[in-house]
Amino acid sequence: MRLFAANTEPTMATNTNDVQIVVSPPQFSDWTALLELLHSAYAYMESRIDPPSSLLRMDAEQFQEKAQHEVLILALKDQHLVGCAFASPRVDCVYVGKLAVAAPARGNGIARSIMLAAEAVAREHAKPFLELETRVELFENHKTFAALGFSKVAETAHQGFNRPMSITMRRAVLL
């Protein structure tokens, strides 16, 4: 398990906001809380996107399995889960998915701190980019990710659809 200080470069400390960013926590077992965080954070998009998020088809056990193959990144405040993401090394990047920050904790740099941890994963695997996808309809996410240094590199359509459904965004990682 590695700890990162929120709002700083990766270290083994916590910040003054008491938010810890934890990478690959070996003792983590509250998969139900993780699922609840994700469902809560993604709820606003249910009426806005079609097809629905793949998140809705996943249960706690599937996230536990996902963490066996991808890097789980957690944000904890006073030992409570307030943010998460999964980082998955790919051929030329680390893909960041299922990024979520609890509504009451937003605006405090937690997503930025999670991305710093994902960047450390990319450096460990010598991958020059972080990559993520966001739905076309979620324009506020596009702005948030752009503020985090991501740029649009592609649009993709889901199987069976003839229009772009997702935007792929990337951010360079200094190796």
N, C-alpha and C positions, 0 to 999 in steps of 0.2 A: 504494500500500500504506500502511495506517495501522497503527500499533502502539498497543496499550493496555497499561497496567500492570495485572497481575492484582491483584485485591482493592482497586482504587482506581477513581476516575473515569477516563474515557479520557484518556490522555496520550500522549506520544511516547517514553516510557521503559519500562523493565522493572522488575519488583519484586525484592525480596530473595530470593524463591524462584526467580528466574531463569525465570519463566514469562512468555512473551510472548503476547499475544493479537494476532493479525494478521488484518486485514480485507482481503478481496479481494487476496490476494498474487499479483502478476502473474507471478512466476517459479515459482510452485508447479507441480510436475510429478509428484509421487509419488502418483498416484491409486490405485495398488495399496496403499500404506500406509494411505491414507484408508479404502479399502474394508476392509482388515484390521482397522483400529481399530473401524469401525462393526460389523463382524461379531462381533468379540470382545466389544464392549460390549453388543450386543443378544443374544448367545448365550443368556443366562439365561432369556429370555422365550420361546424356541422351543417349549418344552413347555407353556407357560402360556396362549398366546393362539391364537385361531382366528377368522378366517383368519390365516395367517402374515403377518409384517411384509412390506411392499412392498420393504424393503431386500433381501430374499433374491432378488428378481427383477432386481436392479440389478448392473451390472458397473462396472469402473473407468471405461470410456469414457462410460457414462451419467452418472457423477458429474462427469466433466470437462465434459460438456454442461450438466449442471445448474448448474455454476458460471458458465456463460456467461449464464444468465438469472436467477440468484439470487446473493445475496451470501454468499460462503464466508467463514466465520470459523474460524480455526485457533488452537489453543493449542499452543505449542512450549516445550519445556524442553530446554535444551542442544541446540537445533536438531532435537529429536525430537518427532514428533507425539504429543501426549498428550490432545488434545481437539478437537472440531469441532462445527459446526452450520451450517445454511444459513438465511439470513434472506431472506424474500420479501415485498416490499411488496405489499399488497392494497388494496382500496378503503378500508377504515377501520382497517387495522392492518398490522403486519409479522408475518408468520407465521414462527415458528421451528420448523424441522424437522431431523430427523437429528442431534439433539444427542447427543453421546457424549463420555465421559471414560474414558480407560484405567483399568482397575481399580487398578493401583498408584498412580495419581495422584489418586484420589478422596479427598474429605475435605479438600482444600486450597483450596477456593474457586474452582476452575477453571470449574465450571458457572456460578457467579455472575458471574465475569469475562466469560465468553462472553455471558451475558445483558446485561451492561453494554454490551458492544460492539453487540449486537442493538438495545439501547435507543438507542444513538447512531445506528444506521441508521434507526430509527423517527423520531427527531428530524430527521434530514436530509430525510426524506420527509414530514415534518409529519403523522405517523400517531400518534394518541393511545393506541394499545394495542399490546402484544406479545400474540400468540396462539400457542397450541400445542395439540396433541392428545396424549393418552396413553390407552392401552388401559385399559378398566374393570378388568381383572384385576391390573393392575400398581399395587397400592395404595401400595407404597413410592415409586413415582414421584409419585403424587398428593401425598404428604407432602413430598417434596423440592421439587416445584414450588410448593406452598403456602408453604414456607419461603423461597422465592425471590420471594414476593409475588403469586403467581398465585391466582386464584379460579375455581372451576367456573362456567361460564356456559351449558353445554349438554351434552347427550348425543346421540350419533348412532349409527345402525346402518349397517353396511356393506351394500351391495347384496346382496339375497338372504337377509338375516338379519332376524329380527323382534324382536330384542332389542338394547339399546344395546351397542355394541362399544367406543366411544371416548368420552372425556370431553374437551370443549373447555374450555380454561382461558385466562384473560386477566389481564394486568397493565397498569395504567395507566402511561403514559409522560408525564413532565413535559416539555411542549414549551416 
